Structure formats: structure tokens, C-alpha cells
Amino acid sequence: MTTATMLEHQQPGQITVFGPDFPYPYDDWLHHPAGLGSLPQAAHGATVAVVGAGLAGLVAAYELMDLGLRPVVYEPTRVGGRLRSHQFEGADGVVAELGGMRFPVSGTSFFHYADRVGLTSAPFPNPLTEAAGSTVIDIAGQAYHGRTLGELPPEFTEVALAWDEALQQIGFGALQDAIRARDIGTLKRLWNELVPQWDGRTFYDFVATSQCFSELPFRYREMFGLVGFGTGGWDSDFPNSMLEILRVVITNCDTDQRLIVGGAEQLPRRLWTLPVSERSPWPSGTTLASLHEGVPRPGVAAIHRHDDGAFIVRDRWGTDRIHDAVLTTCQGWLLTTQIECDEDLFSHDLWMALDRTRYMQSSKTFVMVDRPFWKDTDPATGRPVMGMTLTDRLTRGTYLFDNGPDRPAVICLTYTWMSDALKMLPYDVEQRVKLSLDALAKIYPGVDIAGHIVGDPVTVSWENDPNFLGAFKGALPGHYRYNHRMYRHFMQDGLPPAERGIFMAGDDVSFMPGWAEGAVQTALNAVWGIMTHFGGASHPDNPGPGDLFDKLAPLDLGD
Ligand SMILES: Cc1cc2nc3c(=O)[nH]c(=O)nc-3n(C[C@H](O)[C@H](O)[C@H](O)COP(=O)(O)OP(=O)(O)OC[C@H]3O[C@@H](n4cnc5c(N)ncnc54)[C@H](O)[C@@H]3O)c2cc1C
């Protein structure tokens, strides 16, 4: 099913990533026939340096171009950023998703753009879903097989019920009802009560102190850490602020996830070549690619304020270009490690927020195999020889991607976060494959995975890449205020002149880190900020995020 058909089938009243911190309807803004807004003619052609050609950078660059500005995109490596789809040699369209790979249907802004560029999606083979077929949960040396939760031993259902009950005790159902109804008053009232209660407390604290879990044996907590609440491996998040987890579950980011057929990197790549809409002041057929002679400018080495209030952006080879505004979309740490910035471009409070941001580590290792051999039946058990696997061993999560019976398939041998990812960090791809195969051999002693591998394996450790320094933000207890400072920065009216004209977007600016939807929503905030910076405005019938900011603003906890 294409995403277009899928979205048509969604009913009003569905759960979407509507807040909870800033419940602005981005999907309505995007779908309105009046468009996002307009600019005075004098501003047409003004240049905006866009630092980074990931999803946030390209959504913003596309919309700024559509409004009549001239975005100038800088990128040190490849278009796509953390949507990186590795194409296996010789197998057209067979990819390994090294970054974002499963996209919840509640991410309606993400799917707006996926539809715009004509991408198709399919159910993601998450544990215990129909798309996975069979799931194996290997814990403390014991492997459990099942296609659904009901087929696993009853302890797993007890864990799932304990989690549901723990959530209900803090008002989960009412929060979801408010999101479904887009009832802003109720949603803000309920969420704003939770923010001060849970900002300073960890996910583990929530689990350990909830009445339902504390009545269960410790092993149940371990099982929960392994299986989580849909996507697996949630013990890596135990030290994070509980608010991070609550946002994910109340917006259904952990359920009903889809993969992008042929790879998610196609989304930013297709935005690069997407022609402007009929509304745009640019001639029809103009694209970001055509404005850049096909390729982005090199990575940015420095951002300074020019005497006349504009910006001097120096690329890594020493060329200076003057721009009327700047939008940074790279991870915030890079503004101190990789890009020399005038310190007074941001307040000290904002620098503090950027530098205290905590990124999670993540590693993945993939192999291409000759065929989806895991579906073969084991004559001894009558079950498939292998399933989607969650384990407490080194590999943690093993995902199986079936591209059809006559095509090579793909195995993500291991997908890990935090300390599990650090265990892989020193090793090259071959050693990572070997370590993974050794761990999987203990779960599947009779299965010759290596005998099916074809082509070169591929691996990634995002923390080891100077253009990222980590996979995605995972806010720690006490970080709400930092998030708040970064998130509201696109509202620049109250800022001193020295701090205006430079904007930021990306999933680490968002309250929803680690989800492409957060990258898109913050990009749209920046589009509104930049449009109004140049004297433009949203259409009165289609107010933008900044127009409604005072009404919807995230709770201010004060200093
Ligand atoms: C391992 C992993 C798994 C994930 N899983 C999911 C998932 O399943 N579902 C989901 O929705 N999301 C997932 N995400 C998150 C998703 O990938 C991100 O939210 C999204 O891709 C972020 O886009 P962005 O534009 O904010 O940042 P990025 O993609 O990081 O873009 C920033 C760009 O800035 C560039 N840059 C760096 N330095 C400079 C410089 N000096 N000058 C110019 N440019 C520079 C970088 O090269 C990069 O291209 C995952 C991410 C990772 C890493």
C-alpha cells in the first residue's frame, strides 16, 4: 500500500504526534490550500544558509525556496544525514537502513513529505508483528518463540499488562483521548502536570516505583527492558528522563511503524529535486538541485556576523559567502566542535542547553543474504529456522528484511544503543559480523547464517562520525529546561538584535528526539521564523506555529 492510500484510510480522531509539549497541527498547516505563507517581494531571492542536508535541512530549504527565498545548502558528506540507506552492490533497491528505519504512521508531517515525493511504505518487521512473522526472545539463556504476545509464556503478557497499568495510573488514556480529539486545553492541562513531576526522574525510576512492576519479580523488569513496549531494547533508555518515554508512547511512536520501500534516504534526496509548487515566485521547474548546480556547498567551518547584520559563512575550504540568514540543522554539539561560531550569536543560556544536550550512541551491522532463508521450516520443531530476535546477548536486536522470494534479503545482525553500542565501537565491520554470528549461533545452533551471506557487510557507529558525534538526543533527568530553550528559539522577537537571524532545527531541537517527525516539525518552526524574519506572514486562514505560539507554548519551568 502506498503511504498516500494509507493516509487516506486514516480516520479523523487518530493519534498523531500532536504535541504534547507544543500541540500545533503541523499536518493541517501543510495541507491547507493557502500554503505556509508569503513574503514581501523585496525579500524574494534573499539567501539563507542551510547548514546540513539531512531531513530537517531539506524540508526547510524546500519550503524556504517555495516561499521565494534562496536557500544555500551546505553539507560535508552526503545528502540524507541520519536517513542513510546503504545500497548493497549489485542488488538494485536492496538497502540497509543505517539511521532511521521505522516510521510511525502518527508522524503525519513526515508522511506528508513522503507522499509529496511519491514514496511507498510497508509494515516494519517489529517484534511480535505480522510483518516479522516469527519472533524469538532469548533471555537468560532461554529462547521463547512466538508470532504474537499470546504465544509467548504468560509472564510476557503480565509484563505488558504491568506497563499498561503503570501508564494508566498517570493518566495515559486521558492524554491519548485529548490527542485524538485535538483537545488542546485538556492535553495541556494533563501534560503540564506531568512535566514537573517527571522531568527530574528516570524511566527506570518510573518502572521500579510503579505499583504494578514493584509487585513483580525483578526478572519481569529485565524482560520489560528487553522487549519494551513494542520495538524492543528499552533498557538502554532506563537512565533517560521519563518525559522522553512518555512522549513516545502517548503519540504512538512505538506502534504501527512502516519502512520506506527502497530506503528512507530517498525522502531528502527527492526533496532535493522536487520542483517548486505553483504558488512559488520561482519559475516553474526550479528545484534545490537547480539552484545549486546539482550539489550542495561544502561543509561549514565558521559562522560570523557581518558588519551589516548579515552572516559570513566560511566553508571548509576557506571560501566565505554572505547570507541574509542562517539555519543550522546539524547536531548542536557541532556548533562547538566543528563550526567556529561568534559566541554572541546565541545567549549563554542557549549555549549551555546546546552543550549539555546528551546524545545516545548507536551501532548497527547489516549483511545481505542470498534469500530469506529464515522462513525455511525447521523439521524438528515445525517453526521457521530463525525469527526476529531480541536477546540479552551482544547483538540485542536482530531484524530480518524480506525483499521477496527471488531477491536477496537483508539481516540487521545487531542494532544496539548506549553501552551495547560501545562494545562494538573499536571493531571493524568484519569483527562485528563475526561477534554477531557467534552470539546468534548460541540461539540458533543449527543455522548456518554465514553460508547465506553475499556481498559486503556494512556497519555504522554514529558516535564515531565527526559529522554527528552521536545517534540522537536522549534527554537526561533535568534536561526539560534545555529542550525548552532550544525549542522556542525560533520565536525571535524578544531576542537582542545580535542573536537574531540565525535559526536552528533538527531532531535534537525537538521534544521528540530520535524521530524523523521531530526533525520535520522543528524545520517547519524554523520556516515560520525565517519567513517572519524577512517580513513575511502566514495566511490569516492558516496560522503558522509562531502565530499560535503564545497560546500553545511548551510549559516554562522557569530558572
Ligand atoms: C541509528 C538511528 C536510528 C534511528 N531510527 C529512527 C527511526 O526508526 N524512526 C525515525 O523516525 N527516526 C529515527 N532516527 C532519527 C532520524 O534519523 C532523525 O530524526 C533524522 O534523520 C534527523 O534529521 P536532521 O535533519 O535533524 O539531522 P541529520 O540527518 O543529522 O542532518 C544534519 C546534517 O548536517 C550535516 N553536517 C554536519 N556537520 C556539518 C557542517 N559543518 N556543515 C554543514 N553540514 C553539516 C550532517 O552531515 C547531516 O547531513 C534514527 C536515527 C539514528 C541515528
The ligand as a Tripos MOL2 file, in Angstrom:
@<TRIPOS>MOLECULE
LIG
   53    58     1     0     0
SMALL
NO_CHARGES

@<TRIPOS>ATOM
      1 C1         20.6040    4.8040   14.4670 C.3       1 LIG1
      2 C2         19.4100    5.6930   14.2580 C.ar      1 LIG1
      3 C3         18.1540    5.1350   14.2190 C.ar      1 LIG1
      4 C4         17.0430    5.9530   14.0350 C.ar      1 LIG1
      5 N1         15.8150    5.3740   13.9560 N.ar      1 LIG1
      6 C5         14.7420    6.1290   13.6340 C.ar      1 LIG1
      7 C6         13.5140    5.5340   13.3440 C.ar      1 LIG1
      8 O1         13.4140    4.3040   13.3450 O.2       1 LIG1
      9 N2         12.4380    6.3250   13.0690 N.ar      1 LIG1
     10 C7         12.5510    7.6770   12.9990 C.ar      1 LIG1
     11 O2         11.5560    8.3660   12.7350 O.2       1 LIG1
     12 N3         13.7400    8.2830   13.2130 N.ar      1 LIG1
     13 C8         14.8350    7.5270   13.5280 C.ar      1 LIG1
     14 N4         16.0450    8.1180   13.7040 N.ar      1 LIG1
     15 C9         16.1020    9.5770   13.7290 C.3       1 LIG1
     16 C10        16.1120   10.1830   12.3390 C.3       1 LIG1
     17 O3         17.0680    9.5360   11.5650 O.3       1 LIG1
     18 C11        16.4480   11.6550   12.5360 C.3       1 LIG1
     19 O4         15.4300   12.2550   13.3040 O.3       1 LIG1
     20 C12        16.5610   12.4740   11.2620 C.3       1 LIG1
     21 O5         17.1900   11.7840   10.2330 O.3       1 LIG1
     22 C13        17.3360   13.7200   11.6610 C.3       1 LIG1
     23 O6         17.3670   14.6370   10.6060 O.3       1 LIG1
     24 P1         18.0720   16.0320   10.8610 P.3       1 LIG1
     25 O7         17.9890   16.7530    9.6000 O.co2     1 LIG1
     26 O8         17.5440   16.6300   12.0990 O.co2     1 LIG1
     27 O9         19.5930   15.7110   11.2020 O.3       1 LIG1
     28 P2         20.7380   14.9900   10.3120 P.3       1 LIG1
     29 O10        20.1530   13.9300    9.4880 O.co2     1 LIG1
     30 O11        21.8030   14.6450   11.2850 O.co2     1 LIG1
     31 O12        21.2140   16.1550    9.3490 O.3       1 LIG1
     32 C14        22.1980   17.0810    9.7170 C.3       1 LIG1
     33 C15        23.1960   17.1870    8.6000 C.3       1 LIG1
     34 O13        24.1860   18.1430    8.9810 O.3       1 LIG1
     35 C16        25.3880   17.7530    8.3680 C.3       1 LIG1
     36 N5         26.5200   18.4590    8.9370 N.ar      1 LIG1
     37 C17        27.3470   18.0880    9.9390 C.ar      1 LIG1
     38 N6         28.3350   18.9820   10.0870 N.ar      1 LIG1
     39 C18        28.1190   19.9490    9.1640 C.ar      1 LIG1
     40 C19        28.8250   21.1350    8.7940 C.ar      1 LIG1
     41 N7         29.9610   21.5080    9.4200 N.pl3     1 LIG1
     42 N8         28.3700   21.8730    7.7710 N.ar      1 LIG1
     43 C20        27.2250   21.5120    7.1110 C.ar      1 LIG1
     44 N9         26.5280   20.4160    7.4300 N.ar      1 LIG1
     45 C21        26.9710   19.6360    8.4430 C.ar      1 LIG1
     46 C22        25.4130   16.2550    8.5870 C.3       1 LIG1
     47 O14        26.3410   15.6190    7.7160 O.3       1 LIG1
     48 C23        23.9590   15.8980    8.3000 C.3       1 LIG1
     49 O15        23.7750   15.5470    6.9540 O.3       1 LIG1
     50 C24        17.1950    7.3380   13.8810 C.ar      1 LIG1
     51 C25        18.4750    7.8960   13.8980 C.ar      1 LIG1
     52 C26        19.5750    7.0810   14.0730 C.ar      1 LIG1
     53 C27        20.9480    7.6890   14.0520 C.3       1 LIG1
@<TRIPOS>BOND
     1     1     2 1
     2     2     3 ar
     3     2    52 ar
     4     3     4 ar
     5     4     5 ar
     6     4    50 ar
     7     5     6 ar
     8     6     7 ar
     9     6    13 1
    10     7     8 2
    11     7     9 ar
    12     9    10 ar
    13    10    11 2
    14    10    12 ar
    15    12    13 ar
    16    13    14 ar
    17    14    15 1
    18    14    50 ar
    19    15    16 1
    20    16    17 1
    21    16    18 1
    22    18    19 1
    23    18    20 1
    24    20    21 1
    25    20    22 1
    26    22    23 1
    27    23    24 1
    28    24    25 2
    29    24    26 1
    30    24    27 1
    31    27    28 1
    32    28    29 2
    33    28    30 1
    34    28    31 1
    35    31    32 1
    36    32    33 1
    37    33    34 1
    38    33    48 1
    39    34    35 1
    40    35    36 1
    41    35    46 1
    42    36    37 ar
    43    36    45 ar
    44    37    38 ar
    45    38    39 ar
    46    39    40 ar
    47    39    45 ar
    48    40    41 1
    49    40    42 ar
    50    42    43 ar
    51    43    44 ar
    52    44    45 ar
    53    46    47 1
    54    46    48 1
    55    48    49 1
    56    50    51 ar
    57    51    52 ar
    58    52    53 1
@<TRIPOS>SUBSTRUCTURE
     1 LIG1         1 GROUP 0 **** ****
